[in-house]
Structures are given as structure tokens and as C-alpha cells.
Amino acid sequence: MPGSTELGLAEAKRRLLAREISAKELALAHLDAMEQARDLNAFITETPEMALEMAEAADARLAKGEAGLLEGLPIAIKDLFCTEGVPTSAGSHILDGFTPPYESTVTAKLWAAGAVSLGKTNLDEFAMGSSNMTSHHGPVRNPWTRPEDNAALVPGGSSGGSAAAVAARIALAATGTDTGGSIRQPAAFCGITGIKPTYGRCSRFGIVAFASSLDQAGAFGRSVEDTALLLQAMAGYDPKDSTSADLPVPDWAGSLSGKVKGLKIGIPAEYRVEGMPKAIEELWQAGADWLAAEGAELVEINLPHTKYALPTYYIIAPAEASSNLARYDGMRYGLRVEGENLAETYMKTRAEGFGAEVKRRIMIGTYVLSAGYYDAYYLKAQKVRRRIVDDFEAAFQKVDAILTPTAPSAAFRIGEKMDDPVAMYLNDVFTVPSSLAGLPAISVPAGFSAEGLPLGLQVIGKAWDEQTVLDTALALERAAGFEVLPYGLS
Ligand code: GLN
């Protein structure tokens, strides 16, 4: 059915409820788009049969007037969420052949809401990366290219497959996970919207763990409304995750107003980093002006420990990862490379199963947790993390939300920065602080770089105040009038 992949999630929902289209037509159109766009490498596992079965069941429920929140809407799932009976790889060789015998809470909620599964999307190995280059299943291509040279660009990472699939109109929306920016940065690179809610909003049960005190599931969509709708279906208390918050899930999508009149919006001086492209600085100013024009009050604020956020993150996240990834030993699931004895089997399995970036993080993490260095690195990082949280708490005494750029650059070429991990880590400079503080944050596409690539603005909110984040983002979306269509797609 031509045209139906153009609809947003919320618009497709309205048409399904009005019985103007069927879930089956919608699924077929998206499966067709998926086939046409295989060169993007956005999916690791496609689930077309499941999609059709789920769509037919959705049509039956729609006919009976029993529609769930996402009834009949085709979406994609980052391949970090365990899906019962459907292979789950975390982008790693070490999980080869792993088919989970259980379902993650987030995906269980989505299927219970009637969503239709298109498949599992590509990602950086164990969600470690900012470019999707570290996936065992190969890089993902950003559907956007620079108008002048058509070179293949990264979609950002680690949820690059999900972001590319949504931008390329293969999926109406998609799940992601964000540990230090993995939803917001790819959303910015692919010209779509991505939200990471407050830590504890979405259950981590059944999500392959990277850094448990930071990992949080979230949503991608082509509009703020779509993103709010998907997140609403994903969120909620889960006794199976001890860090899940026992709070009701608000009707974020239904309450969206885009009103910012009277809100105080903080502009943090410390986010003016050296060497930031002029287009990003100008867009940040434009964003502030748009909000002011809608009646918000802009307030200069300080987040003095911002410069320590990246080093702190790159101690805490690898420390937790080194512990979480100890479970991959070739014994219970995934790859096993036999050795002469048990120890050798462990070593060979891990040596072959993990890629270079994952090994780097396991080594850094093991080092900062080792007896002689624990106090100097890990404990110190924990103390600095507290300061970063305090900075935000102080700022939120004065403001309702904070406006920053999402990333310090637009999408770069596939392969770029791979020889320089620190340059790669710098991508996270604006997203990591709010992750360390567990705060909700969104990226909205708002303008273009000098080379004509999408740029995002980030709105960070108070804990549990996703509504203000979403409303501020909607005000930016309306003012920016960003055309969310990659060049060449029609
Ligand atoms: N790019 C960051 C990292 O490599 C963040 C990843 C993420 O949020 N999962 O750790």
C-alpha cells in the first residue's frame, strides 16, 4: 500500500482505529520497505512471519473494538532486548546461536499493547559505541548522506539500527537503550526523535546488561508525539527489576500540549565546548530563541562538574560492564570454542567471541576495580558522579528543563574515528552527564550542519518529569519545522 510507511505512529494508529487501513496492509508495506532497504544493514533478524501473524491478530482485535495502545503498529526492537524464540545477539559474536527462552518486560508490554514485530535491529556490540561500527554483524548505514558526496555515513550508536530503520521508514517507531547517549545521539544523526526516560521508568528485565546503573530503555519516533506514545507502552513498574520505579505511567502522548509559556529553561555555560561547529552553536541559540518566543524564560545556569562527566562515565560504565560480561564463558549459551581444559575453553571463547572495543572495556573495567586501583579510580568516579547529580539538583531548583545540543558533530563517515577511541568517546560529551544523573532527556531534530546533515537539540528534565521534556521538545519540533525525510527517499 503506497504511502502507509509515510504515516507516523500516532497517525497510523488513528487510521487503524478509523478502519481506514488494516494492520495487515501496514505490516506488508513495512516489510516491503525492509526488503528494499537491506543495504542499510539496519536489521540483524527480520521477523516477517511473526509480523503478519501479529498483524492478523491485531486486525481481529480491532474488528472487535479491543484495541491496545499500539494495536497493529509495526515497530522494530533493538537486538539487546531478549525476545522469546527470536535470536538475540547484542551485536556480538559471543551470543551466536542464542535464542532466549523468555521475553524482556519492555517487549512483553509492547506485544501486550498490540504492537507488531518487524525484527531485531543492529547495534554496537553490547551497546558499546557511538557509531554502530563495533557490531559483529557489520556497520549500519545512515539513510542520510551529505548532498555533495553520497559517502556512507554512520547512523550513530549504539542503537543505530533502530534509528536508521525509523528514519528510512522501515519501522513506524523503534525501541532503543541508552547508557550514555545511545538513543539521543543516533536520533540526532538520523534526523529523528529519541527519548531516554528517567532511570527506573522502564524495566531492565531481559535487556542484555551493559552498565546496570546507567542502562535505560527508551523510544525512537519520527515525531515527539510518536516517541511519547511508544514510551508510554514500554514504561511501568516491574517487580523483576529491583531498580524499577513503582510509579504510575502518565498519559504522556494524550497530555502533550507543546506549551512552554512560563517555563524556565536553563542554558548551561559548561556545554559551550571548544571547537564546536558554528552550525551547532547557532542551532542551540535558535532553539533558545524559539522557546523564548513561545513564552519560556531562558536562564543561564552552571553545571560545574560537566567536564568530569566523560572520564567518570568511562570508568563506571566499563567497571560495570567488566562484571556483567563475566557471564559469557561458553558454558550456558552462545558461542563455545573448545580448549584443552575448562580454563582454556573460557579463554578461547572470550578471545574469539568479543570484539576489540568490548575487550578494551573489560580490561579498563577490571583494572579500575582491581585491589590497588579501586579507590583511586572506581571509588573516586562514584564520588564525582554524586557531584554531577548535585549540579543538576541545584540547577533544577532554578529551572524546569535544560536545553543543549545533542552531540558535538553531525554524522561522520563509516570507519572514521575507529583508530582513536577518545575521539569516539567525545561524541557523548553532552549526553553522558544526564545519564550519570539518571535524568530524562530527549533529542529532537532541529536543523542542519554546514554539510546538510541533521542536527539535534537535547532537552534534559527533572527526574520523573518526562512530560515537561516532551512538551518542550514539541515546542522545538513545531518551531524547527524539520523535514524528517532523508534525501533521496520519497
Ligand atoms: N557511546 C557510549 C558508549 O560507548 C554510550 C553507549 C550507550 O549509551 N549504550 O558507551
Residues whose N, C-alpha, C, O or C-beta is under 5 A from the ligand:
A	BS01	LIG	A127 M128 G129 S130 G157 S158 T177 D178 T179 G180 G181 S182 D428
